[in-house]
């Protein structure tokens, strides 16, 4: 179901709770909402008003990827970037890593399974942005 975006910084600055397999419907809402937005690449659950650590991002082929409880484990090649956000008014300068190792859970047959993956470039930047959202950090 498509949800409205939340722009209240009091809500967005709260640290998200750990997600469980019971949050599968929330993940579907995130995918539906993200696909409904023009020029949007990623979305975290708190951006639709739910303080759970669930995020979704779109790859270059338009496929949605859901992560539960993402956590940055390592970052390499730090650089400055200017980012915009669907739920914040002004672009901001941030430091992002070009290559990251991320730990996250993936829903497989109704059970969360822990994964670890490396991401580079634009995908790495989006994932770091969403991890910030899960941690209540406003970019």
N, C-alpha and C positions, 0 to 999 in steps of 0.2 A: 504494500500500500504506500502511495506517495505521501510523504509527510512534509509539513512546513519547516523551514529552516529557523533555528533559534539564534538570535543575535544578542541575547542578554549575556553580558560578560560575567555576571555573577554565576550563571549556570555553566558557562564555558570554562571558567577558571577552577571548577571543582574537579578533583582527581576522580577518575572513573573506577567503579567497582570491577572486580574480576568477572569476566563473562563465563557462562556455562553452556552446555549443550542445549539447555532450555531457551537460550537466546537465539535460536535459529530463525524465528519469525522476525526478530529485530534485524537480523542480517538481511532477510528478504526485503524488509522495508527500506533498508539502506541502499540496496541494489536498485530497487524501484525508484527511489527518490533521486539517486545519482543519475540514473539513465534519463530521468525527466528534465534534468538541468542542462542548459546549453553551455558548452565550453567548460564543463566541470570534469575534474579528473579523479578526485578522491573525496571521501566523506567519512567522518567519525560519528559514532552514535550520539555523543553529546550535542552534535550539531542539529540533531532532530529531537533533542530534549530528553534523551535517555542516557544516564550516567553509567554506562557499561563500556567495557573495553572491547569494542567491536568496531572494525574499520573495513572500508571497501575502497578499491581503486580500480581504474580501468586501464588495460594495457593498450598498446598502439593498434591492436586489431579490434578494439571495442569489447573485449571480454572482461567481465567483472571478476575480481579476486577478493575474497573475504578472509580477514585475519581476526582471530579472537586472541585477546591478551598479547598484542605485539610488544616486543621489548628489544631495544637496541643493545646488542652485545659488543659490537666493535665498529669503529668508523675510521676510514683512512682518507687522506687527501682532502683536508678541510679547506673550504673556500667560502667567500661571502656571496650571498645571493639576495635578490629582492623577490619576495613572495607576496602573492595576494591570497585572500581566503574568502570563501563563500559567506562566512558569517562575521567578517570584520570589514570595516569600511576602507581603511587605508592600507596600501602596500607597506611592508616592513622589511628591514634588512636583517638577515639571519646568517648564522654560520651553519653550513651543511657539509656533510661528508659525501664525496663522490662515490665511495664504495662502502657498503655496510654489511654486517652480518646481523641478521634478525632472528630472534626466537619468537615463535607464535604458535597458536593452536589452530588446527583446521578441523572442521566438522566432517567426519567420515562415518557413514552408516549410523548416525545418531550419537556418535561419541567424539569427543575432542581428542585429537592426536597431536602431540607436540612435534613441531618441525623447526628446522634451522635452515636458512637460505641466505645466500649472498645476493645483493642487488647493487646495480651501478647506475650512474647517471640520473635521468629523470625519475625512474622508479625509486631509486634510493632517496631522492629528495622528497617525493610524495609520501613515502612511508615514514620518514623522519617527521614530516609535518603532522601526520596523523598520530604518531606516537606522542608528539607534543600535546595534541588535543586530549589524548587519553590520560596524560599526566596533568591536565588542567593548565597547561602552559599556553598562554596566548602569544602567538608569534608576533 
